[in-house]
């Protein structure tokens, strides 16, 4: 690559990445904010500074890595608007699945999936094709590759699963029938696991109190679950007598002890325009 060609690629990657960051910010900025601190927006703004640094250092390799990282979630969600946005904002064309297609073509050529990474690539591309109705002639090919790999790894997976556990975590009566919710995990069963969920008065969000421990660690936390995002607003070490409930649709109360040392303790959490305030009562 000549110096002029590299400069052209540096500028192309810089412009596309900065536009990509703006695209992601528009979608995710403000999705979860603790005490007016928007950690996602702050992260992306810091990334803009990092991109400017890489551009100045002429680190094309780093810019290529960052672009691949930023577009990974767009591929997984089969985003259909991103390429048009980039074209409009920068004038550049971009094909976010080009590299993925090359990797999957190599997997098709070897006629089998040989690793979890290859399994993920094939599954991601098949999902993208299904959602976009692209390359329908490859649906069966990719589906068979996934099925073959799953069948070949079933025995190994079953052994791992036997090391885990399953348990009934909720029973409820609905329309004359009992609904049972079961948790499955491949991890060792915790020594203690207790969860309590309370739905807000308007039914639009939940709060969850989780008390958990294994042989080495224990914690108690309170989490708010919005429609899409969720966030822990309070946590402390140990299995503690912490209670939480809705005061109204926009505020909760957490009852804790003065002797409990909080690892996390927020007074407000927001997801876009949905703001929840947290009141603490210490006994």
JOQUIJO-V55022 format. One record per residue. RES is the residue in one letter. PSI is psi in radians with two decimals (NA if undefined). D_LAST is the distance of its C-alpha to the last C-alpha in Angstrom with 2 decimals. Layout:
res:RES psi:PSI d_last:D_LAST
res:RES psi:PSI d_last:D_LAST
This chain:
res:X psi:2.19 d_last:68.49
res:X psi:2.84 d_last:70.15
res:X psi:-0.68 d_last:68.22
res:X psi:-0.70 d_last:68.75
res:X psi:-0.72 d_last:67.51
res:X psi:-0.73 d_last:64.39
res:X psi:-0.70 d_last:63.73
res:X psi:-0.72 d_last:64.13
res:X psi:-0.66 d_last:61.63
res:X psi:-0.82 d_last:59.16
res:X psi:-0.72 d_last:59.29
res:X psi:-0.84 d_last:59.11
res:X psi:-0.73 d_last:56.02
res:X psi:-0.85 d_last:54.29
res:X psi:-0.74 d_last:54.99
res:X psi:-0.73 d_last:53.97
res:X psi:-0.78 d_last:50.70
res:X psi:-0.68 d_last:49.70
res:X psi:-0.63 d_last:50.54
res:X psi:-0.75 d_last:48.60
res:X psi:-0.76 d_last:45.48
res:X psi:-0.67 d_last:45.87
res:X psi:-0.79 d_last:46.34
res:X psi:-0.65 d_last:43.16
res:X psi:-0.72 d_last:41.22
res:X psi:-0.56 d_last:42.45
res:X psi:-0.63 d_last:41.19
res:X psi:-0.25 d_last:37.88
res:X psi:2.24 d_last:36.85
res:X psi:0.07 d_last:33.66
res:X psi:-0.49 d_last:32.93
res:X psi:2.07 d_last:29.49
res:X psi:2.23 d_last:27.97
res:X psi:2.12 d_last:24.62
res:X psi:0.88 d_last:23.69
res:X psi:0.15 d_last:27.41
res:X psi:1.91 d_last:28.51
res:X psi:1.62 d_last:31.18
res:X psi:-0.53 d_last:31.58
res:X psi:-0.81 d_last:34.52
res:X psi:-0.75 d_last:36.46
res:X psi:-0.71 d_last:35.83
res:X psi:-0.84 d_last:37.13
res:X psi:-0.61 d_last:40.29
res:X psi:-0.65 d_last:40.98
res:X psi:-0.62 d_last:40.84
res:X psi:-0.61 d_last:43.18
res:X psi:-0.73 d_last:45.68
res:X psi:-0.67 d_last:45.88
res:X psi:-0.66 d_last:46.38
res:X psi:-0.72 d_last:49.15
res:X psi:-0.64 d_last:50.90
res:X psi:-0.81 d_last:50.77
res:X psi:-0.68 d_last:52.30
res:X psi:-0.77 d_last:54.96
res:X psi:-0.63 d_last:55.89
res:X psi:-0.07 d_last:56.12
res:X psi:0.65 d_last:58.25
res:X psi:1.37 d_last:56.03
res:X psi:-0.64 d_last:57.20
res:X psi:-0.73 d_last:55.79
res:X psi:-0.67 d_last:52.23
res:X psi:-0.69 d_last:52.71
res:X psi:-0.71 d_last:53.99
res:X psi:-0.73 d_last:50.97
res:X psi:-0.68 d_last:48.53
res:X psi:-0.76 d_last:50.47
res:X psi:-0.68 d_last:50.39
res:X psi:-0.78 d_last:46.62
res:X psi:-0.54 d_last:45.98
res:X psi:-0.09 d_last:48.29
res:X psi:-0.81 d_last:47.00
res:X psi:-0.51 d_last:44.47
res:X psi:-0.60 d_last:47.16
res:X psi:-0.81 d_last:49.48
res:X psi:-0.63 d_last:46.90
res:X psi:0.05 d_last:46.22
res:X psi:0.89 d_last:49.97
res:X psi:2.16 d_last:49.53
res:X psi:-0.09 d_last:52.75
res:X psi:-0.28 d_last:52.30
res:X psi:-0.86 d_last:51.67
res:X psi:-0.71 d_last:55.33
res:X psi:-0.66 d_last:56.48
res:X psi:-0.81 d_last:53.79
res:X psi:-0.73 d_last:54.88
res:X psi:-0.74 d_last:58.51
res:X psi:-0.73 d_last:57.85
res:X psi:-0.54 d_last:55.79
res:X psi:-0.36 d_last:57.79
res:X psi:-0.07 d_last:61.08
res:X psi:2.56 d_last:60.57
res:X psi:2.53 d_last:60.76
res:X psi:2.41 d_last:58.20
res:X psi:1.78 d_last:58.12
res:X psi:-0.22 d_last:54.69
res:X psi:0.11 d_last:55.88
res:X psi:-0.87 d_last:59.11
res:X psi:-0.68 d_last:57.84
res:X psi:-0.73 d_last:56.01
res:X psi:-0.69 d_last:59.27
res:X psi:-0.74 d_last:61.19
res:X psi:-0.71 d_last:58.83
res:X psi:-0.62 d_last:59.01
res:X psi:-0.66 d_last:62.80
res:X psi:-0.64 d_last:62.99
res:X psi:-0.72 d_last:60.94
res:X psi:-0.71 d_last:63.32
res:X psi:-0.62 d_last:66.26
res:X psi:-0.14 d_last:65.00
res:X psi:0.38 d_last:64.44
res:X psi:2.71 d_last:61.11
res:X psi:2.29 d_last:57.51
res:X psi:-0.01 d_last:56.93
res:X psi:2.90 d_last:53.32
res:X psi:-0.61 d_last:49.89
res:X psi:-0.77 d_last:50.53
res:X psi:-0.67 d_last:53.77
res:X psi:-0.75 d_last:52.10
res:X psi:-0.76 d_last:49.53
res:X psi:-0.82 d_last:52.37
res:X psi:-0.77 d_last:54.43
res:X psi:-0.69 d_last:51.56
res:X psi:-0.79 d_last:50.55
res:X psi:-0.69 d_last:54.15
res:X psi:-0.71 d_last:54.75
res:X psi:-0.74 d_last:51.70
res:X psi:-0.79 d_last:53.03
res:X psi:-0.75 d_last:56.49
res:X psi:-0.78 d_last:55.26
res:X psi:-0.53 d_last:53.26
res:X psi:-0.04 d_last:56.12
res:X psi:0.56 d_last:59.01
res:X psi:2.50 d_last:60.38
res:X psi:0.92 d_last:62.70
res:X psi:-0.44 d_last:62.77
res:X psi:-0.25 d_last:65.42
res:X psi:-0.08 d_last:62.84
res:X psi:-0.92 d_last:60.32
res:X psi:-0.69 d_last:61.97
res:X psi:-0.86 d_last:62.58
res:X psi:-0.66 d_last:58.98
res:X psi:-0.71 d_last:57.68
res:X psi:-0.66 d_last:59.94
res:X psi:-0.76 d_last:58.84
res:X psi:-0.76 d_last:55.18
res:X psi:-0.74 d_last:56.06
res:X psi:-0.78 d_last:58.20
res:X psi:-0.72 d_last:55.51
res:X psi:-0.74 d_last:52.90
res:X psi:-0.64 d_last:55.32
res:X psi:-0.43 d_last:56.17
res:X psi:0.07 d_last:52.56
res:X psi:-0.77 d_last:51.49
res:X psi:-0.81 d_last:52.11
res:X psi:-0.75 d_last:50.07
res:X psi:-0.71 d_last:47.20
res:X psi:-0.68 d_last:47.33
res:X psi:-0.73 d_last:47.04
res:X psi:-0.70 d_last:43.95
res:X psi:-0.60 d_last:42.41
res:X psi:-0.41 d_last:43.02
res:X psi:-0.22 d_last:40.83
res:X psi:-2.53 d_last:37.95
res:X psi:2.89 d_last:36.47
res:X psi:2.64 d_last:35.99
res:X psi:2.63 d_last:33.62
res:X psi:2.17 d_last:32.98
res:X psi:-0.23 d_last:29.67
res:X psi:2.40 d_last:30.15
res:X psi:2.40 d_last:32.44
res:X psi:2.65 d_last:33.10
res:X psi:2.27 d_last:35.92
res:X psi:2.13 d_last:37.93
res:X psi:0.71 d_last:41.35
res:X psi:0.04 d_last:41.93
res:X psi:2.56 d_last:41.33
res:X psi:2.17 d_last:38.51
res:X psi:2.30 d_last:37.25
res:X psi:2.25 d_last:35.92
res:X psi:2.24 d_last:34.23
res:X psi:2.38 d_last:34.89
res:X psi:2.27 d_last:33.59
res:X psi:2.47 d_last:36.25
res:X psi:2.47 d_last:35.74
res:X psi:-0.10 d_last:38.21
res:X psi:2.78 d_last:35.49
res:X psi:2.53 d_last:34.65
res:X psi:2.29 d_last:32.19
res:X psi:2.72 d_last:28.64
res:X psi:-0.63 d_last:27.20
res:X psi:2.27 d_last:24.21
res:X psi:2.02 d_last:24.01
res:X psi:2.22 d_last:21.82
res:X psi:2.41 d_last:21.88
res:X psi:2.20 d_last:20.63
res:X psi:2.41 d_last:22.28
res:X psi:2.18 d_last:21.75
res:X psi:2.47 d_last:24.62
res:X psi:2.74 d_last:24.31
res:X psi:-0.60 d_last:25.79
res:X psi:0.01 d_last:29.04
res:X psi:0.22 d_last:29.27
res:X psi:-0.25 d_last:29.88
res:X psi:2.95 d_last:27.00
res:X psi:2.77 d_last:24.33
res:X psi:2.56 d_last:20.93
res:X psi:2.28 d_last:20.62
res:X psi:2.14 d_last:17.90
res:X psi:2.25 d_last:19.70
res:X psi:2.09 d_last:18.90
res:X psi:2.56 d_last:21.96
res:X psi:2.63 d_last:23.51
res:X psi:-2.73 d_last:27.03
res:X psi:-0.35 d_last:28.42
res:X psi:-0.55 d_last:27.45
res:X psi:2.75 d_last:24.44
res:X psi:2.57 d_last:21.25
res:X psi:2.76 d_last:18.98
res:X psi:2.29 d_last:16.53
res:X psi:2.70 d_last:17.30
res:X psi:2.25 d_last:17.19
res:X psi:2.46 d_last:20.66
res:X psi:2.26 d_last:22.42
res:X psi:1.90 d_last:25.95
res:X psi:-3.01 d_last:28.43
res:X psi:-0.74 d_last:32.00
res:X psi:-0.84 d_last:33.29
res:X psi:2.95 d_last:30.69
res:X psi:2.79 d_last:27.17
res:X psi:2.50 d_last:24.58
res:X psi:2.16 d_last:21.36
res:X psi:-0.33 d_last:18.74
res:X psi:2.42 d_last:15.91
res:X psi:2.64 d_last:16.43
res:X psi:2.72 d_last:15.24
res:X psi:2.58 d_last:17.23
res:X psi:2.88 d_last:17.03
res:X psi:1.89 d_last:16.26
res:X psi:2.70 d_last:12.51
res:X psi:1.35 d_last:10.55
res:X psi:2.30 d_last:10.38
res:X psi:2.62 d_last:11.43
res:X psi:2.48 d_last:13.59
res:X psi:2.85 d_last:15.91
res:X psi:2.24 d_last:18.50
res:X psi:-0.70 d_last:18.07
res:X psi:-2.96 d_last:21.81
res:X psi:-0.32 d_last:24.45
res:X psi:0.25 d_last:23.49
res:X psi:2.60 d_last:19.69
res:X psi:2.84 d_last:16.81
res:X psi:2.32 d_last:13.05
res:X psi:2.13 d_last:10.94
res:X psi:2.12 d_last:7.51
res:X psi:3.14 d_last:6.47
res:X psi:2.57 d_last:4.98
res:X psi:-0.53 d_last:5.96
res:X psi:-0.14 d_last:8.82
res:X psi:2.16 d_last:10.09
res:X psi:2.03 d_last:13.16
res:X psi:2.32 d_last:14.18
res:X psi:-0.57 d_last:17.91
res:X psi:2.34 d_last:18.04
res:X psi:1.62 d_last:15.99
res:X psi:2.70 d_last:18.17
res:X psi:-0.24 d_last:17.85
res:X psi:2.49 d_last:21.04
res:X psi:2.45 d_last:23.36
res:X psi:2.44 d_last:26.91
res:X psi:1.84 d_last:29.79
res:X psi:-2.01 d_last:32.92
res:X psi:0.05 d_last:32.38
res:X psi:1.88 d_last:29.37
res:X psi:2.27 d_last:26.26
res:X psi:2.20 d_last:22.67
res:X psi:2.64 d_last:19.86
res:X psi:2.17 d_last:16.27
res:X psi:2.36 d_last:13.32
res:X psi:2.39 d_last:9.85
res:X psi:2.07 d_last:6.59
res:X psi:2.34 d_last:3.76
res:X psi:NA d_last:0.00
